[in-house]
Amino acid sequence: MMIVCSVGVYLRKNLKSLGIIAVLTSTVVALSTVVTNVRAQNLAQGRALTVRSDIQEANSETGVITARGNVYINYPARNLQATSAQAQYFSRERRLVLSGNVYVLQEGNSMRAETMTYLIDEGRFIATPETTQQVESIYLVDDPDAGKK
């Protein structure tokens, strides 16, 4: 009983300072959570494949995400940017299929086609042109003799 009274007297005398400590403790915990979340986001951003479009649908049963209309893709981990009319990401196969006026830019190299499949694990593109058309690729090639004259 004396301990309870002693604690009660202590609490009454130091209620203000305990309140400040509680606020400070809550603030430190909240800041710690924010810092942890920012670190997690920064780690995820390096691996994130961002898709922007007019419409997007995701099917949790098949793992297929479909984007339609003004599709823009950014994949910083592979220094890849792309635009198309439609994109489908097959998450289980880690395959991205772009269709409709596809343009891909990766490390200064570019490719245009009607449809393009990107096999993420292989880092490989498969491009198909429209009927009677061709696929166009532009590659930056280092020339060790360039500038020597």
C-alpha positions as CSV (number, residue, x, y, z in Angstrom):
1,M,0.0,0.0,0.0
2,M,2.8,2.4,0.8
3,I,4.3,1.7,-2.6
4,V,1.1,2.6,-4.3
5,C,0.8,5.8,-2.4
6,S,4.4,6.7,-3.1
7,V,3.8,6.1,-6.8
8,G,0.6,8.1,-6.7
9,V,2.4,11.0,-5.0
10,Y,5.2,10.8,-7.5
11,L,2.8,10.8,-10.4
12,R,0.9,13.8,-9.2
13,K,4.1,15.8,-8.6
14,N,5.7,14.8,-11.9
15,L,2.6,14.5,-14.1
16,K,3.7,17.4,-16.3
17,S,7.1,16.0,-17.0
18,L,5.7,12.5,-17.5
19,G,3.3,13.9,-20.1
20,I,6.2,15.5,-21.9
21,I,8.2,12.3,-21.8
22,A,5.2,10.4,-23.1
23,V,4.8,12.9,-26.0
24,L,8.5,12.7,-26.8
25,T,8.4,8.9,-26.7
26,S,5.4,8.8,-29.0
27,T,7.2,11.2,-31.4
28,V,10.4,9.1,-31.4
29,V,8.3,6.0,-32.1
30,A,6.4,7.7,-34.9
31,L,9.6,9.1,-36.5
32,S,11.2,5.7,-36.2
33,T,8.3,4.2,-38.1
34,V,8.5,6.9,-40.8
35,V,12.2,6.3,-41.3
36,T,11.7,2.6,-41.5
37,N,8.9,3.1,-44.1
38,V,11.1,5.4,-46.2
39,R,14.0,2.9,-46.1
40,A,11.6,0.2,-47.3
41,Q,10.2,2.4,-50.0
42,N,13.7,3.3,-51.2
43,L,14.7,-0.4,-51.4
44,A,11.5,-1.2,-53.2
45,Q,11.9,1.7,-55.7
46,G,15.0,0.2,-57.1
47,R,13.1,-2.9,-58.0
48,A,9.7,-1.3,-58.7
49,L,8.2,-1.5,-62.2
50,T,5.9,1.5,-62.4
51,V,3.0,1.5,-64.8
52,R,0.9,4.5,-65.6
53,S,-2.1,4.4,-67.9
54,D,-5.7,5.6,-68.4
55,I,-7.2,2.3,-67.1
56,Q,-5.7,-0.6,-65.1
57,E,-7.1,-4.0,-64.0
58,A,-5.5,-6.6,-61.8
59,N,-6.7,-10.2,-61.6
60,S,-5.5,-11.8,-58.3
61,E,-6.4,-15.3,-59.5
62,T,-4.2,-15.2,-62.6
63,G,-1.7,-12.7,-61.4
64,V,-2.2,-10.7,-64.6
65,I,-2.2,-6.9,-64.5
66,T,-3.6,-5.1,-67.6
67,A,-3.1,-1.4,-68.4
68,R,-4.8,0.3,-71.3
69,G,-4.5,3.8,-72.9
70,N,-1.4,6.0,-72.9
71,V,0.7,3.4,-71.1
72,Y,4.0,4.5,-69.6
73,I,6.3,2.1,-67.9
74,N,9.4,2.9,-65.9
75,Y,11.7,0.2,-64.6
76,P,14.8,1.9,-63.0
77,A,16.5,-1.4,-62.1
78,R,17.0,-2.1,-65.8
79,N,17.2,1.6,-66.9
80,L,14.1,0.9,-69.0
81,Q,11.3,3.2,-70.1
82,A,8.4,2.2,-72.5
83,T,5.2,3.6,-74.0
84,S,2.4,1.7,-75.7
85,A,-1.4,1.5,-76.1
86,Q,-1.7,-1.6,-73.8
87,A,0.5,-3.5,-71.5
88,Q,0.0,-6.8,-69.6
89,Y,2.3,-7.9,-66.8
90,F,2.2,-11.7,-66.1
91,S,3.5,-11.6,-62.6
92,R,3.9,-15.4,-62.2
93,E,5.9,-15.7,-65.4
94,R,7.7,-12.3,-64.9
95,R,6.7,-11.4,-68.5
96,L,5.6,-8.0,-69.8
97,V,3.7,-7.8,-73.1
98,L,3.3,-4.4,-74.7
99,S,1.1,-3.8,-77.8
100,G,0.1,-0.9,-80.0
101,N,2.8,1.5,-81.2
102,V,5.4,0.2,-78.7
103,Y,8.5,2.3,-78.0
104,V,11.2,1.1,-75.6
105,L,14.2,3.0,-74.4
106,Q,16.9,1.3,-72.5
107,E,20.4,2.7,-71.7
108,G,20.2,5.0,-74.8
109,N,19.2,2.1,-77.1
110,S,15.6,2.2,-78.5
111,M,13.2,-0.1,-80.3
112,R,9.8,0.4,-82.0
113,A,7.3,-2.4,-82.9
114,E,3.6,-3.2,-82.9
115,T,4.0,-5.8,-80.1
116,M,6.9,-6.5,-77.8
117,T,7.4,-9.1,-75.1
118,Y,10.0,-8.4,-72.4
119,L,11.2,-11.5,-70.5
120,I,12.3,-9.9,-67.2
121,D,14.5,-12.7,-65.9
122,E,16.3,-13.1,-69.2
123,G,16.5,-9.4,-69.9
124,R,15.3,-10.2,-73.4
125,F,12.9,-8.5,-75.9
126,I,10.9,-10.2,-78.6
127,A,9.5,-7.6,-81.0
128,T,6.9,-8.2,-83.8
129,P,6.0,-5.6,-86.4
130,E,2.6,-4.8,-87.9
131,T,1.8,-6.7,-91.1
132,T,4.0,-5.3,-94.0
133,Q,6.1,-3.3,-91.5
134,Q,9.4,-3.8,-89.8
135,V,10.8,-3.5,-86.3
136,E,13.1,-0.6,-85.8
137,S,16.0,-0.7,-83.4
138,I,18.6,2.0,-82.7
139,Y,21.7,0.9,-80.8
140,L,24.5,3.0,-79.4
141,V,27.8,1.4,-80.5
142,D,31.2,2.4,-79.1
143,D,33.7,3.0,-81.9
144,P,37.2,3.0,-80.6
145,D,38.4,4.6,-83.9
146,A,36.0,7.5,-83.7
147,G,37.7,10.9,-83.4
148,K,41.1,9.6,-84.8
149,K,42.1,11.5,-87.9
